Structures are given as structure tokens and as C-alpha cells.
Amino acid sequence: MRFRDKIDIADINMIYFSSYRMKVHRPMPIVVCYLLFLAYCIRNFLRFEFRYTRSHKVLFVVPTLNNKRTLEPIYSKLDEADYTCIQGSWMGLPRTRLAWYSLVRLLDFHRMYRSLNADDKRLVRHFYLRFMTTYGVYHTCHGLLRRNPDLKMIVMANDHISVCRILRMLAPQYGVETLYTQHASVTERFPALQFTYSFLDGAESYEKYAAIGNVKGKVYLSGSPRFDALGKLRTAHADTRRIGIACNSIDRLQRVAELASYLIAHTDYEVVVRPHPEMMKTFPQALFADARISISRPDSETPFEFISRLKVLIANESSIHLDSLLVGIPTILYNFTDSATIDWYGYLRNGLMPKCDSKERIVQYIDKAALSATKAKYFYAAYGTAYEYNVGTLIARFIQGRIAQQGNVLDPIFVDQGAYHDYKSHKPCD
């Protein structure tokens, strides 16, 4: 095992430095972090998990439910004998090995930690387990690749968590190609785009990646397969008497509850509150106890199914605004935090939806809310093509062609625009 490899765990976990500072509240002292990490190691030593996943020609990396909903439209079109999925927080990596390899490099972690400024030290202590186990993830990813010599391609819908970044980084050493498609909109705080093949939402996503840094690999503006489910959901919603509120972990839930109560008191609509999937274990449903307020559970209802029941959607900065546009439901941006609105995704400056600064303005806007349908193509490249809501089939065909060593099956569909490939035809399908 390559214990002397120089591993920049700060770079691998750069997304925490660029996007998660607002989640750092009261980080523990570093000594407590070390003690908790040792307890984690002992617990995982007792699991006796040493075996690596045996993969077929294509490996799908599925860390979360949202990633699964993006990748499933692809692998469901492939022969089961050709692909393997690794799922969950640790991606099926052998956790006993992972803990051991992390423990033996604890001194390397400490050196990295001491080199940081005070603010970055606070952030690392807040996410201490993610940083400390990055060494173990690195070494077990090496083991996974080394033990699967028939692997041809790794497919993922996440470009910023440590497992995905490490697999993308190591794959070329083993002659394995990497393919990326988005599970959500991106911001300019994301890592540079460096996959063998990238299938992006549209021109809007490419422009953000180009602003981040040098784009490597072949890029297709294909649209995302996460929108494929919309083909059955787009209908007229004029008579719907429900308002949706989507929230995520950066939002103050007390403010979400206050808005929900205000809408109940000042309109005749029902309110449906949808927490992000990562919030369900700790979501305080007692805050939303009114009979006209219901909860959309992300483990049993997809975002698109939730949106399709609404008259209008209200959310803070989130890619769910784009999901709603493509379902055909107008949205409103409302800030549930103490921080200023940043417009991470560029939705406001591109006119995707309005921002309301008060509850009163939301009530005034609801009945006249309208769509910015002309923006759809900019954010979703498949809009108006024969592959609208069928991008999973397109990417599956491409993967089949690559592992069968055929020519590029996408040549008849895409045209090379220099920086990226775009659809040749934008005529609506019959």
C-alpha cells in the first residue's frame, strides 16, 4: 500500500472550504476530535470488513438518494452483467481497512491541520471525520481499482465529495475512464471539471465550470437524466391549491415554520413543506402541526412528484428552482437564513424567478406567479430535442459503445462546438 503517497486532503475536501463555512457553529477542540476519531476506528476495527466490491465493466458511484435518482435512468438501461453500483456514505469501501489506513496517517493529518489559519482549523474540526478519513478513502480506492482489472469506466453524479474526487484522480492510473453527469445545479465554488467525459445540464453549467478553471475531457451539453421523470409529470396546474416550501440544512427552520403559518393565515392554500433528504432524521415535524400543513417525505416522494402537486414553490437558494421550472411550476426565492442572498446558481441574474423579501410580497405574488419558460434551454440542453426527458437512454448508449469499443455513437446526435458538444437538432420530437 502506498503510505508514502503525498495526499492533499485540503484540496480533496475543498468543497468544505468553499461552500460550508456557514455550517460551522461550535466546533469541538482538536483533542476531542482525536478521541472521537479513535473511537470511530475501534468501532470499525470490530466490523472486520476487509473485502472489496467486485465490479463489472462499469462502476456507478451512488452516495445519496439524489445521486441515485440521477444515475438510475442510466444504469436501468444497461445489461446487469455490465455494471455494479456502490452506494451509501462509504460507497461499499471496506471500513476496517479504511479506518486502519486513516489511523496510520494521523500524523499527516495533524501536520496539515497545524498549517491552517484559525478559521480553517474551526472548519476542519467541525467536519473532522471527513478530513481524517480521507486518507483511508484514498488507500481503499486504490485497493478497489487494483482488485478490479476488468473495470473500464466509473460513472458518478457528484464531483465534489472525497470518494468521487479520489476515484476521478486515481482512475487514469488504472486505465479507467470517468464519466460525470450532474445531480444538481452547480456553483462557481465547485472543483474544476476534469473527467474523461462530462454530460452537463446545459450552457449555464458549462460557463460556470469554465470560470472555475481549465476544463479537461470531452464535454456534452446533454441535459441531466435526473429530469427524465418529468416526461410523465408535466401537466396544467392552474387549479392546484397548494403552496410548496422546500428547505435545506442551511435554512433556519423556525423561519420556515413562520412562513408556513403566515401563508395558512393569509391565504386559502394548503402548504406542503419538503426538507432535504439529509434532514429527515432530525426534522422537527412538531413545528408544522397545523392541519393545513403537510410534509413531503423525500424518501417516498421524488422532488418532481412533490413539485407537480403545487401552484407555486418557495425556496431559498437551491437547484430545486430549476427542477420546478422544468415541471412547469413557477417559483419564488425567499431567504430563510441570516446571511445575504448570494445567487450561487445564477438563477436571479438570469431571470429564472423573482426574489421576495417579505411574507407580504409572497402573498401578493402567488396568484400572478408565472414561468420563465424561455430560460429552459439555457439550463437544460435537451429541451426541444428528441432526447428531452430521455437523457438516461442517451448516456447509456454512449457507455455501451465505450465498453464495446465501438465508434462514438453520439456523432450523429451532437456537433462539436469547440469547447463542448451540443445537440445538432433542437426540433421537438413527434
DARA-V800650 format. One record per residue. SS is DSSP state (helix for helix, strand for strand, loop for the rest). BURIAL is I if it has 16 or more other C-alpha atoms within 10 Angstrom, else O. D_LAST is the distance of its C-alpha to the last C-alpha in Angstrom with 1 decimal. Layout:
SS/BURIAL/D_LAST + SS/BURIAL/D_LAST
This chain:
loop/O/55.7 + loop/O/55.4 + loop/O/57.5 + loop/O/58.5 + loop/O/55.0 + loop/O/54.8 + loop/O/52.1 + loop/O/51.2 + helix/I/50.2 + helix/I/50.0 + helix/O/47.3 + helix/I/45.4 + loop/I/45.5 + helix/I/45.0 + helix/I/42.3 + helix/I/45.2 + helix/O/47.1 + helix/O/44.2 + helix/O/42.5 + loop/O/44.8 + helix/O/48.0 + helix/O/47.4 + helix/O/47.6 + loop/O/51.2 + loop/O/53.7 + loop/O/56.8 + loop/I/56.6 + loop/O/59.3 + loop/O/62.2 + helix/I/61.6 + helix/O/64.2 + helix/O/62.4 + helix/I/59.2 + helix/I/61.1 + helix/O/62.6 + helix/O/59.2 + helix/I/57.7 + helix/O/60.6 + helix/O/60.0 + helix/O/56.3 + helix/I/57.5 + helix/O/60.0 + helix/O/57.5 + helix/I/55.1 + helix/I/57.9 + loop/O/58.5 + loop/O/55.0 + loop/O/55.8 + loop/O/52.2 + loop/O/52.5 + loop/O/49.7 + loop/I/46.7 + loop/I/43.2 + loop/O/42.4 + loop/I/39.0 + loop/I/36.7 + loop/I/35.0 + strand/I/32.8 + strand/I/34.3 + strand/I/32.3 + strand/I/34.4 + strand/I/33.7 + loop/I/36.4 + loop/I/34.9 + helix/I/32.5 + helix/I/30.2 + helix/I/30.2 + helix/I/29.4 + helix/I/26.4 + helix/I/25.1 + helix/I/26.1 + helix/I/25.3 + helix/I/21.5 + helix/I/22.8 + helix/I/25.8 + loop/O/24.3 + loop/O/22.1 + loop/I/25.3 + loop/O/28.1 + loop/O/30.8 + loop/O/33.4 + loop/O/32.0 + strand/I/32.2 + strand/I/34.6 + strand/I/34.3 + strand/I/37.3 + strand/I/37.2 + loop/O/39.4 + loop/O/41.7 + loop/O/43.5 + loop/I/40.7 + loop/I/42.8 + loop/I/45.3 + loop/I/48.8 + helix/I/50.4 + helix/I/54.0 + helix/I/53.5 + helix/I/51.5 + helix/I/54.4 + helix/I/57.0 + helix/I/55.5 + helix/I/55.1 + helix/I/58.7 + loop/O/60.2 + loop/I/58.6 + helix/I/59.8 + helix/O/62.2 + helix/I/59.3 + helix/I/57.6 + helix/O/60.8 + helix/O/61.3 + helix/O/57.8 + helix/I/58.4 + helix/O/61.7 + loop/O/60.2 + loop/O/57.9 + loop/O/58.8 + helix/O/59.6 + helix/O/56.2 + helix/I/54.4 + helix/I/56.9 + helix/I/56.1 + helix/I/52.4 + helix/I/53.2 + helix/I/55.5 + helix/I/52.8 + loop/I/50.4 + helix/I/53.2 + helix/I/51.8 + helix/I/48.6 + helix/I/50.7 + helix/I/53.4 + loop/I/51.1 + helix/I/49.1 + helix/I/51.8 + helix/I/51.2 + helix/I/47.5 + helix/I/48.0 + helix/I/50.4 + helix/I/48.4 + helix/I/45.2 + helix/I/47.3 + helix/I/48.4 + helix/I/44.9 + helix/I/43.8 + helix/O/47.0 + loop/O/46.8 + loop/I/43.2 + loop/O/43.6 + loop/O/40.4 + loop/I/38.2 + loop/I/35.7 + strand/I/33.6 + strand/I/33.9 + strand/I/30.8 + strand/I/31.3 + loop/I/29.7 + loop/I/33.0 + loop/I/35.0 + loop/I/38.1 + loop/I/39.8 + helix/I/42.7 + helix/I/41.3 + helix/I/38.1 + helix/I/40.1 + helix/I/42.7 + helix/I/40.3 + helix/I/38.5 + helix/O/42.0 + helix/I/43.4 + helix/I/40.5 + helix/O/41.2 + helix/O/44.8 + helix/O/43.5 + loop/O/40.9 + loop/I/38.1 + strand/I/34.9 + strand/I/33.5 + strand/I/29.9 + strand/I/29.2 + strand/I/26.3 + loop/I/27.1 + loop/I/27.7 + loop/I/28.3 + loop/I/28.7 + loop/I/31.6 + loop/I/34.6 + loop/I/37.0 + loop/I/39.4 + loop/I/37.5 + loop/I/38.8 + loop/I/37.8 + loop/I/34.7 + strand/I/36.1 + strand/I/33.8 + strand/I/33.0 + strand/I/29.3 + strand/I/27.9 + strand/I/24.3 + strand/I/24.5 + loop/I/22.6 + loop/I/22.4 + helix/I/24.8 + helix/I/26.9 + helix/I/27.9 + helix/I/28.7 + helix/O/30.9 + helix/I/32.8 + helix/I/33.4 + helix/O/34.5 + helix/O/37.0 + helix/I/38.4 + loop/O/39.4 + loop/O/38.6 + loop/I/35.2 + strand/O/35.6 + strand/O/33.2 + strand/I/29.7 + strand/I/27.3 + strand/I/23.5 + strand/I/21.7 + loop/I/19.1 + loop/I/19.1 + loop/I/20.9 + helix/I/20.0 + helix/I/22.0 + helix/I/19.0 + helix/I/16.8 + helix/I/18.3 + helix/I/16.8 + helix/O/13.5 + helix/O/15.6 + loop/I/17.9 + loop/O/16.4 + loop/O/17.8 + loop/O/20.2 + loop/O/23.7 + loop/O/25.8 + loop/O/28.3 + loop/O/28.8 + loop/O/32.5 + strand/I/32.6 + strand/I/33.3 + strand/I/32.7 + strand/I/35.1 + strand/I/34.3 + strand/I/37.4 + loop/I/38.4 + loop/O/41.7 + loop/O/42.8 + loop/I/42.7 + loop/O/45.8 + helix/I/45.0 + helix/O/47.8 + helix/O/45.8 + helix/I/42.7 + helix/I/44.7 + helix/O/46.3 + helix/I/43.0 + helix/I/41.8 + helix/I/45.1 + helix/O/44.9 + helix/I/41.5 + helix/I/42.7 + helix/O/45.8 + helix/O/44.2 + loop/O/40.9 + loop/O/39.9 + loop/I/37.1 + strand/I/37.2 + strand/I/37.0 + strand/I/35.3 + strand/I/36.8 + strand/I/35.0 + strand/I/37.2 + loop/I/36.1 + helix/I/36.2 + helix/O/39.4 + helix/O/41.2 + helix/O/41.0 + helix/O/44.3 + helix/O/46.3 + loop/O/44.2 + loop/O/46.8 + helix/O/45.1 + helix/O/48.4 + helix/O/47.5 + helix/I/44.7 + loop/O/46.6 + loop/O/45.7 + loop/O/44.2 + loop/O/41.3 + strand/I/40.5 + strand/I/38.6 + strand/I/37.7 + strand/I/34.3 + loop/I/35.3 + loop/I/33.2 + loop/O/34.2 + loop/O/32.5 + loop/O/29.8 + loop/I/27.2 + helix/I/27.1 + helix/I/23.6 + helix/I/24.8 + helix/I/27.8 + helix/I/26.0 + loop/I/23.6 + loop/I/26.9 + loop/I/28.1 + loop/I/28.5 + strand/I/29.5 + strand/I/30.4 + strand/I/33.7 + strand/I/34.5 + loop/I/36.8 + loop/I/35.5 + loop/I/32.8 + loop/I/29.4 + helix/I/28.4 + helix/I/27.8 + helix/I/24.8 + helix/I/23.6 + helix/I/24.0 + helix/I/22.2 + helix/I/19.0 + helix/I/19.5 + loop/I/19.9 + loop/I/23.7 + loop/I/26.3 + strand/I/29.2 + strand/I/32.8 + strand/I/35.0 + loop/I/38.4 + loop/I/41.1 + loop/I/42.8 + loop/O/45.1 + loop/O/48.3 + loop/O/46.7 + loop/O/45.2 + loop/O/41.4 + loop/O/40.5 + loop/O/36.8 + loop/I/36.3 + loop/I/32.5 + loop/I/32.5 + loop/I/30.5 + loop/I/33.1 + loop/O/33.6 + loop/O/29.9 + loop/O/29.7 + loop/I/27.5 + loop/I/29.9 + strand/I/33.5 + strand/I/36.6 + loop/I/39.0 + loop/O/42.6 + loop/O/43.9 + helix/I/43.2 + helix/O/43.8 + helix/O/41.1 + helix/I/38.6 + helix/O/39.5 + helix/O/39.3 + helix/O/35.8 + helix/I/34.1 + loop/O/33.3 + loop/O/32.0 + loop/I/30.0 + loop/I/26.8 + loop/I/24.0 + loop/O/23.9 + helix/O/20.1 + helix/O/20.6 + helix/I/22.2 + helix/I/19.3 + helix/I/18.3 + helix/I/22.0 + helix/I/22.4 + loop/I/19.2 + loop/I/18.0 + loop/I/14.6 + loop/I/13.6 + loop/I/10.6 + loop/I/10.0 + loop/I/8.1 + loop/I/11.2 + loop/I/11.4 + loop/I/13.5 + loop/I/13.7 + helix/I/16.4 + helix/I/18.9 + helix/I/17.3 + helix/I/17.4 + helix/I/21.0 + helix/I/22.0 + helix/I/20.9 + helix/I/23.0 + helix/I/26.0 + helix/I/25.9 + helix/O/26.1 + helix/I/29.0 + helix/O/31.1 + loop/O/30.6 + loop/O/31.8 + loop/O/28.9 + loop/O/27.7 + loop/O/25.4 + loop/O/22.1 + loop/I/20.5 + loop/O/21.7 + loop/O/18.6 + loop/O/16.5 + strand/I/19.2 + strand/O/21.7 + strand/O/25.3 + loop/O/26.3 + loop/O/29.8 + loop/O/30.3 + loop/I/26.9 + strand/I/23.6 + strand/I/20.5 + strand/I/16.8 + loop/O/16.6 + loop/O/13.2 + loop/I/12.1 + loop/O/9.1 + loop/O/6.5 + loop/O/3.8 + loop/O/0.0
